[in-house]
Amino acid sequence: MITYIGEKVAWKATNDIRTDLITHCINLDMSFHKENKPGALLERVDGDVSKLFDLFSKIFLNVLNNFILLLGTLIILFYENVLIGISLTIFAIVLLWKVKSKTENHWVKSSEVNAELSGFIGENISSTEDIASSGAREYVMDNFYKLNRRIFPVFRKARLTWATMWSVTITIFAVGTIIAFSVSTYLWTKGVITIGTAYLIFNYTQILRRPIE
């Protein structure tokens, strides 16, 4: 039911956005259309809006579910032991913020160069007759290769940044698991918590991994 509602809302919202964007572009003067290539506009109107569809129909619900899981886990840890709850809350917030701040700029640049590539392809496909008649095939292909060589590092950096941060997240969680186990063992030996609570803290530290990832 939730998936159905998410899909329906996403289709309605993104189709309305496409309509508004197309209407807005049509009403702009020629100076705007001279500055922006048709392919780039197509990528913005269709490609970016399609990403919004994924956001509304899948990602938003997934983030919401994982946020509730994360919040519920931290609340239980606070209930069991305030020190553990505070420590893991700080751990989760800092980790989430670091991942976000390290990756988002690269994905913004990736989206920009993707629109540039779409603009180049769209413009030259629509001008194939002029390119052929003027003998400019080699010139166009040379520019296409140069554009690809320029934008490939941007795509690669965005992907590598994500992969690196994911690897770092796994490493940090391994360290966090050791700390949680050590602290739980220490509190248990001091008689502050029971063996069941020690296991609960250790287990819930593992549960935190899924929503953060």
ZIMO-V432231 format. One record per residue. SS is DSSP state (a for helix, b for strand, c for the rest). D_CENTER is the distance of its C-alpha to the mean C-alpha in Angstrom with 2 decimals. Layout:
ss;d_center
SS;D_CENTER
SS;D_CENTER
This chain:
ss;d_center
c;24.91
a;21.56
a;19.89
a;22.63
a;22.20
a;18.43
a;19.11
a;22.06
a;20.48
a;17.54
a;20.19
a;22.41
a;19.94
a;18.39
a;21.93
a;23.26
a;20.70
a;21.69
a;25.31
a;25.02
a;23.33
a;25.98
a;28.73
a;27.59
a;27.48
a;30.87
c;32.46
c;31.45
c;34.21
a;34.63
a;33.60
a;29.96
a;30.16
a;31.89
a;29.16
c;26.26
c;26.43
a;26.38
a;23.73
a;21.32
a;22.12
a;21.67
a;18.15
a;17.36
a;19.34
a;18.33
a;15.21
a;13.11
a;14.80
a;14.07
a;10.30
a;11.51
a;13.58
a;10.92
a;9.42
a;13.06
a;14.41
a;12.13
a;8.91
a;11.04
a;13.85
a;12.10
a;10.78
a;14.31
a;16.08
a;14.56
a;15.23
a;18.76
a;19.20
a;18.22
a;20.53
a;23.28
a;23.28
a;23.64
a;26.35
a;28.31
a;28.14
a;29.42
a;32.15
a;33.22
c;33.16
a;32.10
a;31.77
a;29.40
a;27.39
a;27.08
a;26.25
a;23.39
a;22.00
a;21.98
a;20.52
a;17.56
a;16.90
a;17.33
a;15.09
a;12.12
a;12.90
a;13.39
a;10.15
a;8.35
a;11.18
a;11.34
a;8.08
a;7.25
a;10.68
a;10.53
a;7.74
a;9.98
a;12.92
a;11.74
a;11.56
a;14.93
a;16.67
a;15.68
a;17.47
a;20.27
a;20.77
a;20.94
a;23.39
a;25.54
a;25.77
a;26.52
a;29.13
a;30.95
a;31.02
c;32.58
c;35.08
a;36.16
a;39.78
a;40.05
a;38.44
a;40.84
a;43.88
c;43.35
c;42.69
c;39.31
a;37.49
a;37.44
a;36.35
a;33.37
a;32.36
a;32.80
a;30.42
a;27.91
a;28.13
a;27.85
a;24.73
a;23.09
a;24.26
a;22.81
a;19.28
a;18.99
a;18.61
a;15.65
a;13.79
a;15.21
a;14.25
a;10.50
a;10.91
a;13.46
a;11.70
a;9.02
a;12.18
a;14.24
a;12.29
a;12.20
a;15.91
a;16.60
a;15.21
a;17.65
a;20.37
a;20.00
a;20.22
a;23.28
a;24.82
a;23.96
a;25.63
a;28.69
a;28.92
a;28.66
a;31.29
a;33.49
a;33.41
a;34.06
a;36.94
a;38.36
a;38.33
a;39.88
a;42.64
c;43.40
c;43.73
c;41.06
c;39.10
c;40.16
a;39.08
a;37.22
a;35.19
a;34.51
a;33.14
a;31.09
a;29.44
a;28.76
a;27.43
a;25.16
a;23.68
a;22.62
a;21.27
a;18.97
a;17.13
a;15.63
a;13.94
a;12.58
c;11.20
